[in-house]
Amino acid sequence: MGNASGAKVERLIAENRKARHDYDLLEKVVAGLVLLGTEVKSLRNGKGNVAEAWVRFVDDEAWLMDAHVPPYPQAHQFNHEPRRARKLLLKANELDRLKRRTTEKGLTLVPLRLYFMGPWVKVELGLGRGRKLHDKRNAL
């Protein structure tokens, strides 16, 4: 599904504005998400929240933790857990590089935006360093 020029259209679902205030972002990375059908339907309704979400590395995988996707009302007993861990889809070399940078340099990976890119749900991650209170004041 694209526009007349053939380019894929982005449709924003949720944004973490506070992350830009709390972190010095050094780079941005886009990752796919492994979702259930009811989660996609709920996100298509424009619901979802990544404000409290964070990324955890387990073995050789990255997981999006605490992202809130509300239950889909028509799913009844087949619904999903709203704050379950969701696997992030990244290329192996990108995953290794991000994992290395977060452990060595004391950086953190923060979800910035959740959006549709065509039919796919993507999450934009920011690699950044937490700001101190006086740094936040200077940024304002």
Secondary structure as a PSIPRED ss2 file (coil, helix, strand):
# PSIPRED VFORMAT (PSIPRED V4.0)

   1 M C   1.000  0.000  0.000
   2 G E   0.000  0.000  1.000
   3 N C   1.000  0.000  0.000
   4 A C   1.000  0.000  0.000
   5 S C   1.000  0.000  0.000
   6 G C   1.000  0.000  0.000
   7 A C   1.000  0.000  0.000
   8 K E   0.000  0.000  1.000
   9 V C   1.000  0.000  0.000
  10 E E   0.000  0.000  1.000
  11 R E   0.000  0.000  1.000
  12 L E   0.000  0.000  1.000
  13 I E   0.000  0.000  1.000
  14 A E   0.000  0.000  1.000
  15 E E   0.000  0.000  1.000
  16 N C   1.000  0.000  0.000
  17 R H   0.000  1.000  0.000
  18 K H   0.000  1.000  0.000
  19 A H   0.000  1.000  0.000
  20 R H   0.000  1.000  0.000
  21 H H   0.000  1.000  0.000
  22 D H   0.000  1.000  0.000
  23 Y E   0.000  0.000  1.000
  24 D E   0.000  0.000  1.000
  25 L E   0.000  0.000  1.000
  26 L E   0.000  0.000  1.000
  27 E E   0.000  0.000  1.000
  28 K E   0.000  0.000  1.000
  29 V E   0.000  0.000  1.000
  30 V E   0.000  0.000  1.000
  31 A E   0.000  0.000  1.000
  32 G E   0.000  0.000  1.000
  33 L E   0.000  0.000  1.000
  34 V C   1.000  0.000  0.000
  35 L C   1.000  0.000  0.000
  36 L C   1.000  0.000  0.000
  37 G H   0.000  1.000  0.000
  38 T H   0.000  1.000  0.000
  39 E H   0.000  1.000  0.000
  40 V H   0.000  1.000  0.000
  41 K H   0.000  1.000  0.000
  42 S H   0.000  1.000  0.000
  43 L H   0.000  1.000  0.000
  44 R H   0.000  1.000  0.000
  45 N C   1.000  0.000  0.000
  46 G C   1.000  0.000  0.000
  47 K C   1.000  0.000  0.000
  48 G C   1.000  0.000  0.000
  49 N E   0.000  0.000  1.000
  50 V C   1.000  0.000  0.000
  51 A C   1.000  0.000  0.000
  52 E C   1.000  0.000  0.000
  53 A C   1.000  0.000  0.000
  54 W E   0.000  0.000  1.000
  55 V E   0.000  0.000  1.000
  56 R E   0.000  0.000  1.000
  57 F E   0.000  0.000  1.000
  58 V E   0.000  0.000  1.000
  59 D C   1.000  0.000  0.000
  60 D C   1.000  0.000  0.000
  61 E E   0.000  0.000  1.000
  62 A E   0.000  0.000  1.000
  63 W E   0.000  0.000  1.000
  64 L E   0.000  0.000  1.000
  65 M E   0.000  0.000  1.000
  66 D C   1.000  0.000  0.000
  67 A C   1.000  0.000  0.000
  68 H E   0.000  0.000  1.000
  69 V C   1.000  0.000  0.000
  70 P C   1.000  0.000  0.000
  71 P C   1.000  0.000  0.000
  72 Y C   1.000  0.000  0.000
  73 P H   0.000  1.000  0.000
  74 Q H   0.000  1.000  0.000
  75 A H   0.000  1.000  0.000
  76 H H   0.000  1.000  0.000
  77 Q H   0.000  1.000  0.000
  78 F H   0.000  1.000  0.000
  79 N C   1.000  0.000  0.000
  80 H C   1.000  0.000  0.000
  81 E C   1.000  0.000  0.000
  82 P C   1.000  0.000  0.000
  83 R C   1.000  0.000  0.000
  84 R C   1.000  0.000  0.000
  85 A C   1.000  0.000  0.000
  86 R E   0.000  0.000  1.000
  87 K E   0.000  0.000  1.000
  88 L E   0.000  0.000  1.000
  89 L E   0.000  0.000  1.000
  90 L C   1.000  0.000  0.000
  91 K C   1.000  0.000  0.000
  92 A H   0.000  1.000  0.000
  93 N H   0.000  1.000  0.000
  94 E H   0.000  1.000  0.000
  95 L H   0.000  1.000  0.000
  96 D H   0.000  1.000  0.000
  97 R H   0.000  1.000  0.000
  98 L H   0.000  1.000  0.000
  99 K H   0.000  1.000  0.000
 100 R H   0.000  1.000  0.000
 101 R H   0.000  1.000  0.000
 102 T H   0.000  1.000  0.000
 103 T H   0.000  1.000  0.000
 104 E H   0.000  1.000  0.000
 105 K C   1.000  0.000  0.000
 106 G C   1.000  0.000  0.000
 107 L C   1.000  0.000  0.000
 108 T E   0.000  0.000  1.000
 109 L E   0.000  0.000  1.000
 110 V E   0.000  0.000  1.000
 111 P E   0.000  0.000  1.000
 112 L E   0.000  0.000  1.000
 113 R E   0.000  0.000  1.000
 114 L E   0.000  0.000  1.000
 115 Y E   0.000  0.000  1.000
 116 F E   0.000  0.000  1.000
 117 M E   0.000  0.000  1.000
 118 G C   1.000  0.000  0.000
 119 P C   1.000  0.000  0.000
 120 W E   0.000  0.000  1.000
 121 V E   0.000  0.000  1.000
 122 K E   0.000  0.000  1.000
 123 V E   0.000  0.000  1.000
 124 E E   0.000  0.000  1.000
 125 L E   0.000  0.000  1.000
 126 G E   0.000  0.000  1.000
 127 L E   0.000  0.000  1.000
 128 G E   0.000  0.000  1.000
 129 R E   0.000  0.000  1.000
 130 G E   0.000  0.000  1.000
 131 R C   1.000  0.000  0.000
 132 K C   1.000  0.000  0.000
 133 L H   0.000  1.000  0.000
 134 H H   0.000  1.000  0.000
 135 D H   0.000  1.000  0.000
 136 K H   0.000  1.000  0.000
 137 R H   0.000  1.000  0.000
 138 N H   0.000  1.000  0.000
 139 A H   0.000  1.000  0.000
 140 L C   1.000  0.000  0.000
